[in-house]
Amino acid sequence: MLLGTAAQESLFGTYLVQLGVPPGIGGLGIFQMEGLTFNDLVARYGVKFPVIKLFSYNEMEWNLRAAIIMARVKYYSCPGVIPKDLKDQAAYYKRWYNTPLGTATVEEYLANYDKYVLHG
């Protein structure tokens, strides 16, 4: 799930800062986590996972450990179980990480997974 998300969101680290968006609002790092999402996760899950309180939003750009942990906490916050099937994972990503309002598609996720994870 995390490999596919990194492949989709940043083309596996090609883009670590969301272009054309004011600092603190746009996505940062391999998972392109937005500031509002980061702050919400720290507020809701900082007691359960205290290590996330040690991270700053700006670290998402360069601290892979922080970015991976925060992306995993994001998926932890989502309902249901992460699917085992790749196509179902793509749909889960679209619904819960990118959201229905985001521009990503299931097909794009699958293509990026194939390109960066399977054949990178």
C-alpha positions as MATLAB code, in Angstrom:
seq = 'MLLGTAAQESLFGTYLVQLGVPPGIGGLGIFQMEGLTFNDLVARYGVKFPVIKLFSYNEMEWNLRAAIIMARVKYYSCPGVIPKDLKDQAAYYKRWYNTPLGTATVEEYLANYDKYVLHG';
ca = [
       0.000    0.000    0.000;
       2.764    2.417    0.916;
       4.860    1.561   -2.143;
       1.876    2.194   -4.402;
       1.070    5.446   -2.643;
       4.653    6.688   -3.041;
       4.649    5.637   -6.696;
       1.416    7.521   -7.304;
       1.888   10.596   -5.159;
       5.515   11.535   -5.913;
       6.496    9.198   -8.737;
       8.673    7.429   -6.153;
      10.393   10.552   -4.939;
      10.627   12.487   -8.191;
       8.556   15.285   -6.654;
       9.024   15.981   -2.949;
       7.237   19.341   -2.857;
       3.843   19.976   -4.439;
       4.350   22.631   -7.069;
       2.151   25.722   -7.275;
       0.770   25.426   -3.753;
       1.666   27.717   -0.827;
       4.101   26.236    1.735;
       2.372   24.495    4.629;
      -0.687   23.649    2.567;
       0.545   21.452   -0.260;
       1.879   17.951   -0.108;
       5.423   17.167    0.968;
       7.617   14.118    0.665;
       7.289   10.773   -1.051;
       3.648   10.518    0.017;
       2.818   14.182   -0.677;
       1.121   14.536    2.710;
      -0.653   17.861    3.128;
      -0.230   20.065    6.176;
      -3.852   19.763    7.293;
      -3.686   15.973    7.111;
      -0.407   15.899    9.020;
      -1.754   18.151   11.788;
      -4.999   16.190   12.040;
      -3.164   12.870   12.381;
      -0.840   14.230   15.073;
      -3.815   15.642   16.998;
      -5.872   12.445   16.747;
      -3.163    9.783   17.072;
      -0.285   11.462   18.917;
      -1.188    9.764   22.198;
      -1.483    6.300   20.636;
       1.671    6.769   18.524;
       3.785    9.297   20.466;
       6.661    9.220   17.976;
       4.576   11.258   15.520;
       4.557   14.178   17.942;
       8.324   14.422   17.403;
       7.955   15.139   13.682;
       7.302   18.472   12.042;
       5.316   18.859    8.852;
       8.381   20.191    7.010;
      10.232   16.940    7.732;
       7.930   15.118    5.325;
      10.087   16.497    2.505;
      13.362   14.881    3.601;
      12.788   12.497    6.521;
      11.759    9.158    4.999;
      11.149    7.573    8.402;
       8.736   10.347    9.357;
       7.008   10.254    5.971;
       6.558    6.468    6.086;
       5.233    6.488    9.640;
       2.817    9.334    8.922;
       1.513    7.662    5.748;
       0.975    4.438    7.690;
      -0.893    6.320   10.415;
      -3.027    7.885    7.675;
      -4.009    4.422    6.436;
      -4.495    3.294   10.058;
      -7.085    6.064   10.391;
      -9.084    4.748    7.422;
     -11.973    2.314    7.867;
     -11.650   -1.321    6.965;
      -8.640   -3.465    6.254;
      -6.071   -2.644    3.594;
      -6.926   -4.964    0.712;
      -4.500   -7.647   -0.452;
      -5.410   -7.393   -4.147;
      -3.549   -4.625   -6.013;
      -6.608   -3.339   -7.883;
      -8.533   -3.178   -4.616;
      -5.580   -1.353   -3.032;
      -5.731    1.192   -5.847;
      -9.425    1.771   -5.160;
      -8.741    2.003   -1.408;
      -5.991    4.569   -2.062;
      -8.299    6.588   -4.279;
     -11.104    6.614   -1.747;
      -9.147    7.213    1.450;
      -5.807    8.812    0.560;
      -6.455   10.807   -2.595;
     -10.199   11.151   -1.865;
     -12.979   11.220   -4.460;
     -12.238   14.918   -5.074;
      -8.561   14.287   -5.913;
      -7.310   14.034   -9.469;
      -5.701   10.586   -9.232;
      -7.399    7.559  -10.748;
      -7.308    3.855  -10.025;
      -5.824    3.265  -13.486;
      -3.074    5.836  -12.890;
      -2.202    4.222   -9.538;
      -1.937    0.810  -11.195;
       0.232    2.187  -14.015;
       2.551    3.959  -11.566;
       2.760    0.855   -9.381;
       3.767   -1.161  -12.428;
       6.305    1.450  -13.558;
       7.959    2.310  -10.229;
       7.448   -0.710   -7.990;
       7.440   -3.695  -10.343;
       9.733   -2.413  -13.084;
      11.476    0.580  -11.481;
];
